[in-house]
C-alpha cells in the first residue's frame, strides 16, 4: 500500500513495459544502421564499432552494476518498511556515480592517444571516435543511479521512457553528425557517429531528473512514515552497494573486454591469412555491427525479464519462500525459450536475405547464420543471471561468464586464421553463452532447486518451430520470384510469426495460464487458448 504512489508493477507487467521499450530500442538500433551503413560501409562500421566497446568498458568500470545494486537494496529495504535507508541508498549511489563517472569520462578522453599508440586499438583511425564518445560515460553513470531507484520501486515506465529517449536522440545525433563529418573522410564520419551518442545520454539523464522531481512528494511521504527506528550508516550502505555492483560490473567488464579482444583478434588474425587492414575491418564490422544487431533485437524480452526478476526474487528470497522462486525460475526459463527459439531458427534460415534486406550486404549473413543460435543460450543466461543476482549471488554469473569467455577467446584465436574466418568468432560467441547458461542453471539448482521440464520447455516449442520453418521456407520460395527477394523476406518473417503463435499453443508449448500472466494482451488471448484445452 505504501508504494502505490509509484505505480508498482508486477514482474510480468514490468517485463512487458521494458520489453516493448527494449524491442523498440533494438528495432530502432537496427533500422538506423541501414542509412549508417550506406554512409560508412562495412569498413566504416568497423571503425565506428570499436569506440563503442571502449565506452562500454569505461562505463562498466564506473557504474554498470549500479542499477541492479540500487534496485535490489531499495526493494529489500522498502519491503521491510525502512524507507529512509532505501532513499539514502539511492542518494549515496548518485553522489558516487557523479564523481566516478566524471573520472572515467576524463580517463577515456585523455587516454585515447595511449590506447592507439600502444597497439591495443588495432585500427588507429578509431582515435577521434574514442575521444568523441567519452562524455557519454559521465551522463550514463549518473543516469544509472536514477534507474536503479525506479527499478527498485518497480516503476519500469520511468526507466523505459529514459531508455527510449536515449535511443531516439542517439539515432538522430549519430546519423546527422556522421553525414556532416563525411566530407572530412571515413574516420571523421565514424567519429561523428560516435559523438551522436551524447545527445541521447543527456536526454536520458534529463528525463530521470524529471521523474525524480515528479515523485519527490512520494519519496518524502514514505520517509516521513518510516517508523523502523533503524538507520544504517553511509559506509555500510556504500559497502553493500558496491559489494553487489562490483561483481555485476565484472561481468560487463568481461563482455566489454571481449568486444575489444574481438576487434584485436579478428582484425589481426585475419591479416595472417592474407586480409588487408581494410578487408579485416570490414569483416569485423559485418559481424559486430550488422549480424549482432539482429541478435540484440531477438533477446529483448529476455533482457527485460531478467532485469525484472532481480527485485522480485530478492523480495521473495528475503521471506524465505524458495518454492515460489523455483516456480518463477521455471516460468522465466520457459518463456525465454519459447520466445527465443523461433527467433534463432528464423535468423538461421533467412540470414543472408535479412542482412541484404536491412544492410544491402549478403556477406554479413554468413556470420549471422552461425551466431543465430546464441539467442537461445543468451536468453537463458540473462534470465538465470537475474535470478542469481536476486539471490544475492551476483558473483556466480560473473564466474560463469568468464569461463564462457575463455572458450570464446580460444576458439576465436585458433580458428579465425582458418577457412572458417569470421565464422569462428560467431561460433565462439555461441560457445560462450552455452557454457555460461549451463553453469548458471547448475548454481540455481544447488541453491533453490530448478524444475526443468525438457519436453514442455524444449521439445514442444521445437516442434512448433519446425512447422514454422517449413512455412517460412515455402513462403519465401513462393514469392521470391514474383515480388523479389526483399518483399519475399518480409512476407516470410510475417508468416513465421503467424504460424508459430498457434503452433506453439496447439503442441502445448505454452499454456493459457502462462499467457494470462502477461497483462493486457494476455488477458485477451488466454480465453482463446483455453478453447484449445490449453
ABEGO torsion letter per residue (X at the ends): XAAAAAGBBBAAAAAAAAAAAAAAAAAAAAAAAAAAAAAAEAAAAAAAAAAAAAAAAAAAAAAAAAAAAAAAAAAAAAAAGBAAAAAAAAAAAAAAAAAAAAAAAAAAAAAAAAAAAAGABABAAAAAAAAAAAAAAAAAAAAAAAAAAAAAAGBAAAAAAAAAAAAAAAAAAAAAAAAAAAAAEAAAAAAAAAAAAAAAAAAAAAAAAAAAAAAAAAAAAAAAABAAGBBBBAAAAAAAAAAAAAAAAAAAAAAAAAAAAAAAAAAAAAAAAGBBAAAAAAAAAAAAAAAAAAAAAAAAAAAAAAAAAAAAAAAAAAAGBAAAAAAAAAAAAAAAAAAAAAAAAAAAAAAAAAAAAAAGBAAAAAAAAAAAAAAAAAAAAAAAAAAAAAAGBAAAAAAAAAAAAAAAAAAAAAAAABAAEAAAAAAAAAAAAAAAAAAAAAAAAAAAEBBBBAAAAAAAAAAAAAAAAAAAAAAAAAAAAAAEAAAAAAAAAAAAAAAAAAAAAAAGABBAAAAAABBGAAAAAAAAAAAAGX
